[in-house]
Amino acid sequence: MRLLIVEDEKRLATSLARGLTAEGFAVDVVHDGLEGLHLAGQGVHDLVVLDIMLPGMNGYRICAALRAAGHETPILMLTAKDGEYDEAEGLDTGADDYLTKPFSYVVLVARVRALLRRRGGSASPVLTAGTLRMDTAARRVHRGEEEVALTAKEFAVLEQLVLRAGEVVSKADILEHVWDFAYDGDPNIVEVYVSTLRRKLGAASIRTVRGAGYRLEAL
């Protein structure tokens, strides 16, 4: 999953990005409201972590503009302001959840995962495809009764395929959701991870659809 953090406190933004990356997310970071609106408006992110007090444009206006343009990406608002009025204003402009600084990092990760599950139409953190089970909260994968050890990036690539099991997922889609916008390496990196997943899950687990992408087969 690809996240966007719009936060002008650079130390906090860097800390959040580092932690969320370690959790297996691809994370983009900007420190200006206008740039945040531009990136969020591209519709490539699965969730936006949005500060309220920002240079250029505040979080309330960014959220309202995104919703007015029809973007339904989940938005988790962060602010140093406290009080029911501020929370209500954030939610009224279209935010999905709200955290007041200082907050627990553990709580933030839990809120992010809950919003992503809600967006996917499931309250459960467990994704299934045949005998394959992915627990996105515990970051564990089982095929039948056997646990499959995956790195954070392997998990993220497989998650994109499981979310659309039986459908063709393009290499561009996987790159877009698993790697951040700063990545300028070889796009064939996706093939490397798919090859590794085939080795761990079985050669027939992921089918290459020539010229289109990859499809997770029934396991």
C-alpha positions as CSV (number, residue, x, y, z in Angstrom):
1,M,0.0,0.0,0.0
2,R,1.2,3.5,-0.8
3,L,0.8,6.3,1.7
4,L,1.2,10.1,1.4
5,I,2.3,12.1,4.4
6,V,1.7,15.8,4.3
7,E,3.4,17.2,7.3
8,D,5.5,20.4,7.7
9,E,7.4,19.2,10.8
10,K,10.2,17.5,9.0
11,R,11.5,15.5,11.9
12,L,8.1,14.1,12.6
13,A,7.4,13.4,8.9
14,T,10.8,11.6,8.6
15,S,10.1,9.5,11.7
16,L,6.7,8.5,10.5
17,A,7.9,7.7,7.0
18,R,10.7,5.5,8.4
19,G,8.4,3.6,10.7
20,L,5.7,3.1,8.1
21,T,8.2,2.0,5.6
22,A,9.5,-0.6,8.1
23,E,5.8,-1.8,8.4
24,G,5.9,-2.6,4.7
25,F,4.2,0.6,3.2
26,A,5.6,2.7,0.4
27,V,5.6,6.2,1.7
28,D,5.8,9.6,0.0
29,V,6.4,12.8,2.0
30,V,5.8,16.4,1.3
31,H,5.9,19.4,3.6
32,D,3.8,22.0,1.8
33,G,0.0,22.1,1.5
34,L,-0.2,23.0,-2.2
35,E,2.3,20.2,-3.1
36,G,0.3,17.8,-0.9
37,L,-2.9,18.7,-2.7
38,H,-1.2,18.2,-6.1
39,L,0.1,14.7,-5.2
40,A,-3.0,13.6,-3.4
41,G,-5.0,14.7,-6.4
42,Q,-3.2,12.2,-8.6
43,G,-5.1,9.4,-7.0
44,V,-2.2,7.0,-6.7
45,H,-2.2,6.8,-2.9
46,D,-4.1,4.4,-0.8
47,L,-4.3,6.7,2.2
48,V,-3.2,10.3,3.1
49,V,-1.8,11.3,6.5
50,L,-2.6,15.0,6.6
51,D,-1.5,17.7,9.0
52,I,-3.8,20.6,9.5
53,M,-1.4,23.5,10.0
54,L,0.5,23.6,6.8
55,P,2.2,26.3,4.7
56,G,0.6,27.1,1.4
57,M,-2.8,25.6,2.2
58,N,-4.1,24.1,5.4
59,G,-5.3,20.6,5.9
60,Y,-9.0,21.5,6.1
61,R,-8.9,23.1,2.6
62,I,-6.9,20.3,1.1
63,C,-9.4,17.7,2.4
64,A,-12.4,19.7,1.2
65,A,-10.8,20.2,-2.2
66,L,-10.1,16.5,-2.6
67,R,-13.6,15.5,-1.6
68,A,-15.1,18.2,-3.9
69,A,-13.1,16.7,-6.8
70,G,-14.5,13.3,-6.1
71,H,-11.4,11.7,-4.5
72,E,-12.4,9.0,-1.9
73,T,-8.9,8.2,-0.6
74,P,-9.0,7.7,3.2
75,I,-7.6,10.7,5.0
76,L,-6.2,10.6,8.6
77,M,-5.8,14.1,10.0
78,L,-3.0,15.1,12.4
79,T,-3.0,18.3,14.4
80,A,-1.5,19.9,17.5
81,K,-4.8,21.6,18.0
82,D,-7.1,20.0,20.6
83,G,-10.8,20.2,21.1
84,E,-14.1,18.9,19.8
85,Y,-14.6,21.8,17.4
86,D,-11.3,21.2,15.6
87,E,-12.1,17.5,15.3
88,A,-15.6,18.1,14.1
89,E,-14.3,20.6,11.5
90,G,-11.8,18.1,10.2
91,L,-14.4,15.3,9.9
92,D,-17.0,17.7,8.4
93,T,-14.6,18.5,5.5
94,G,-14.3,14.8,4.7
95,A,-11.6,13.4,6.8
96,D,-12.0,9.7,7.9
97,D,-10.2,9.8,11.2
98,Y,-8.3,12.3,13.4
99,L,-5.3,12.1,15.8
100,T,-4.2,14.9,18.1
101,K,-0.4,15.4,18.7
102,P,1.3,14.1,20.6
103,F,0.0,10.6,19.6
104,S,1.2,7.1,20.0
105,Y,2.9,5.7,16.9
106,V,1.3,2.3,17.7
107,V,-2.2,4.0,17.6
108,L,-1.4,5.7,14.3
109,V,-0.4,2.5,12.6
110,A,-3.5,0.8,14.0
111,R,-5.7,3.7,12.6
112,V,-3.9,3.5,9.2
113,R,-4.5,-0.3,8.9
114,A,-8.2,0.1,10.0
115,L,-8.8,2.8,7.4
116,L,-7.2,0.7,4.7
117,R,-9.3,-2.4,5.7
118,R,-12.4,-0.2,5.7
119,R,-11.6,1.0,2.2
120,G,-11.2,-2.5,1.0
121,G,-14.6,-3.3,2.3
122,S,-13.4,-5.6,5.1
123,A,-13.2,-5.2,8.8
124,S,-10.9,-8.2,9.1
125,P,-7.1,-7.8,8.7
126,V,-7.0,-11.3,7.1
127,L,-7.0,-11.6,3.3
128,T,-7.6,-14.9,1.7
129,A,-7.2,-16.4,-1.8
130,G,-7.8,-20.2,-1.9
131,T,-5.5,-21.8,0.7
132,L,-3.4,-18.6,1.1
133,R,-4.0,-16.4,4.1
134,M,-2.4,-13.0,4.7
135,D,-2.8,-11.3,8.1
136,T,-2.0,-7.7,7.3
137,A,-2.0,-6.8,11.0
138,A,0.5,-9.5,12.1
139,R,2.3,-9.3,8.8
140,R,2.2,-13.1,8.5
141,V,1.4,-15.4,5.5
142,H,0.2,-19.0,5.5
143,R,-0.4,-21.4,2.7
144,G,-2.5,-24.1,4.2
145,E,-1.0,-24.8,7.6
146,E,2.5,-23.8,6.5
147,E,3.8,-20.3,7.3
148,V,5.7,-18.6,4.5
149,A,8.4,-16.1,5.5
150,L,8.4,-12.9,3.5
151,T,10.3,-9.7,3.5
152,A,8.4,-6.4,3.9
153,K,8.6,-5.8,0.1
154,E,7.6,-9.3,-0.8
155,F,4.6,-9.0,1.5
156,A,3.6,-5.7,-0.1
157,V,3.8,-7.1,-3.7
158,L,1.8,-10.2,-2.7
159,E,-0.8,-8.1,-1.0
160,Q,-1.5,-6.2,-4.2
161,L,-2.0,-9.5,-6.0
162,V,-4.2,-11.0,-3.3
163,L,-6.4,-7.9,-3.1
164,R,-7.2,-8.5,-6.8
165,A,-6.9,-12.3,-6.9
166,G,-7.9,-13.7,-10.2
167,E,-7.5,-10.4,-11.9
168,V,-4.5,-9.2,-14.0
169,V,-2.4,-6.6,-12.0
170,S,0.0,-4.6,-14.2
171,K,3.6,-4.0,-13.3
172,A,2.9,-0.3,-13.2
173,D,0.1,-0.8,-10.6
174,I,2.5,-2.8,-8.4
175,L,5.2,-0.2,-8.7
176,E,2.8,2.6,-8.0
177,H,1.5,1.1,-4.8
178,V,4.6,-0.6,-3.4
179,W,7.4,1.8,-4.3
180,D,7.4,5.5,-3.5
181,F,7.6,8.3,-6.1
182,A,11.3,8.8,-5.4
183,Y,12.1,5.4,-6.8
184,D,13.8,5.8,-10.2
185,G,15.4,2.4,-10.5
186,D,14.7,-0.4,-13.0
187,P,10.9,-1.2,-13.2
188,N,11.9,-4.8,-13.7
189,I,12.4,-4.9,-10.0
190,V,8.8,-6.1,-9.9
191,E,9.8,-9.2,-11.9
192,V,12.5,-10.0,-9.3
193,Y,10.0,-10.0,-6.4
194,V,7.4,-12.0,-8.4
195,S,10.1,-14.6,-9.1
196,T,10.9,-14.8,-5.4
197,L,7.3,-15.2,-4.5
198,R,6.9,-18.0,-7.0
199,R,9.8,-19.7,-5.4
200,K,8.3,-19.5,-2.0
201,L,4.6,-20.1,-3.0
202,G,5.0,-22.4,-5.9
203,A,5.9,-21.9,-9.6
204,A,2.2,-21.9,-10.7
205,S,1.1,-19.5,-8.0
206,I,1.5,-16.3,-10.1
207,R,0.8,-16.4,-13.8
208,T,2.5,-13.9,-16.2
209,V,0.0,-12.4,-18.7
210,R,2.2,-11.3,-21.5
211,G,2.0,-7.6,-22.1
212,A,-0.5,-7.1,-19.3
213,G,0.9,-8.1,-15.9
214,Y,0.5,-10.8,-13.3
215,R,-2.4,-12.8,-12.0
216,L,-2.6,-14.7,-8.7
217,E,-3.9,-18.2,-9.4
218,A,-6.0,-20.3,-7.0
219,L,-3.7,-21.9,-4.5
